[in-house]
Amino acid sequence: MDLHLLADNLTNPALLFFFLGILAVRLKSDLEIPANSSKFISLYLLFAIGFKGGQELSHSEMDLEILWSLLFGIFLAVIVPLYTFFILKRKFTIWNSGAIAASYGSVSAVTFVTAISFLEIEQIEFGGHMVAVMALMEAPSIIVGVLLIALFSKKEGTVIPYKKVCSHAVTNGSVLLIIGSLVIGYLASDAQAEGIEPFTTDIFKGFLAVFLLDMGITSGKKLSTFMNKGWFALIFAIIIPLVNGIIVAVVSSTFTSSEGNRLLFAILAASASYIAVPAAMRIAVPKANPGLYLPMALAITFPFNITLGMPLYLYIIQIVP
């Protein structure tokens, strides 16, 4: 691995703000980002990346690569929760196994946004259609996770509100915003897009840094509780994303030669949802323990991907053309 690339990533100001958030918790500081501000920043990040992705897509020629990319993203969102569920079922309850599997089949929009920032720093190009791929990967894994729980928990008499869960998976705020922004960006002309460019581009990295500070604070609070859950959850939260990311970094070369697109695929396969899935699981599977699947995704997998994961996957992509 290029150690210079790893060093650049680890000294990225946005990432350092993440570590500052964790440090603040360990020092028992009263540093915090107000909940309303945090929500606004997360909405802004989704809006900005969706709009820019739509603009990129409007200048791209619709071809087989884009079609295969969309289909591959949906395939990952289905296959990851399927195989991880049976691994998890050996150690956890049906409900926890389904919730964790859904989390790791779904994606982290913030990890995706951080990966895009990483690519921009390294001046590596990527396709705007990758935003659409990310958006399409949210719902299928939630539905698969819920179906697996329903199938294996029939003996316990669990009733799953399928219609409500499926509706939430599709109309979830983050999914709706990213898709809506993508469409609006696609429809907007260059002149129209230029009018809001300072908002979608110039201040993006600053907002990302503040948001990662908030994520660091949240992760730091959940980390100590999670460590009491045992070693299996910790190992799973690192090894499974690592395996998924490496395999996809290699396999994605069959339909795209773009290093940027391949890295984003690897990150999507390696990331875990800590926003959309927990919200859906609260509705569908209240028996699942959020103190287990939420810290796994946010306190372990998320920092692993944005620190070591991105440069590692990029290194593999560069040595496996």
Residue, then its C-alpha position, 0 to 999 in steps of 0.5 A: m500500500d502507498l503509505h503516502l496515500l494512507a498518511d494523506n488520508l489520516t491527516n485529512p482535516a475532516l477525518l481529524f475532526f472525527f477523531l476530535g469528537i471521539l477524544a472529546v467523549r473520552l475526556k468527558s467534554d461537554l462538546e456537542i453539535p445540537a441535534n437540529s444542526s446535525k440533522f440539517i448538515s446531514l440533509y445538506l450533504l445528501f442534497a449536495i452530493g445528489f445534485k452534483g451527481g445529477q449534474e455529472l449524470s446529465h453529461s454522461e452518455m447512458d450506456l451498458e456500464i451505467l446499467w450494469s452498475l445499477l444492477f450490480g448495486i441492487f445485487l450487492a444489497v440483496i446478497v450481503p444480508l442473505y449470506t451474513f444472516f446465516i453467519l450471524k445466526r450462529k451467535f445472535t438471535i433471529w431478530n438481531s441477526g436480521a437487523i445486523a444483516a440488513s445494516y451491512g447490506s444497506v449503505s452509509a451515505v456519510t461513508f459514501v460522501t467521505a469517499i467522494s471527498f477522498l477521491e476529489i483530494e486524490q483527483i480521481e474521477f468518478g461517475g455521477h451515476m454512482v449516486a444513483v447506485m447508492a440510493l438504490m442500495e438502501a431499500p432492498s437490504i432492509i426488505v431482505g433483512v425483514l423477510l429473513i426475520a419473518l421466515f425464521s421467527k414464525k415459531e415465535g409468532t412474530v408479526i411483521p408490518y410488511k407494508k409499513v416497512c416497505s413503504h418506509a424503506v422507499t420513502n425514507g427521508s435520506v433515500l427520497l432526498i438523494i434521489g430527488s436531488l439527483v433528478i433535479g441536478y440531472l434536469a438543471s442546465d449548466a447555467q442554473a446549476e452555476g447559480i447554486e454552485p457556491f452552496t453545493t461545492d465551496i462549503f461542502k468540505g467544511f460541512l463534512a468536517v463538522f458532521l464528522l465531528d458529530m459522528g465522532i462524538t456519537s461513536g465515542k458515546k456508543l463505543s464503550t457500551f458496545m465493547n461489553k457485547g463480546w469479541f464476535a461482534l467486533i470481529f464481524a464489524i471489521i472482517i465482513p466489511l473488509v472481505n466485501g470491500i476487497i471482493v467488490a474492488v476486484v470484481s467491479s473491474t469486469f464492467t468498469s475501468s474507472e478507479g473512482n467508480r470501483l472504489l465507490f463500489a468497494i465502499l458501498a459494499a463495505s459500509a453499513s447503514y446506521i440511519a435508514v436501517p435502525a429507523a426501519m428496524r424500530i418499526a419492523v423488529p422492536k425485539a432487535n437490540p439497537g445497542l448491538y447493530l447501531p454501534m457495530a455500524l457506526a463505532i467500528t465499521f464506519p471509522f475503519n472504512i474512512t481511515l484504513g478501508m479507502p486507501l486499502y481498497l484503492y491500492i487493491i484496485q490499482i494493482v488489480p487492473 
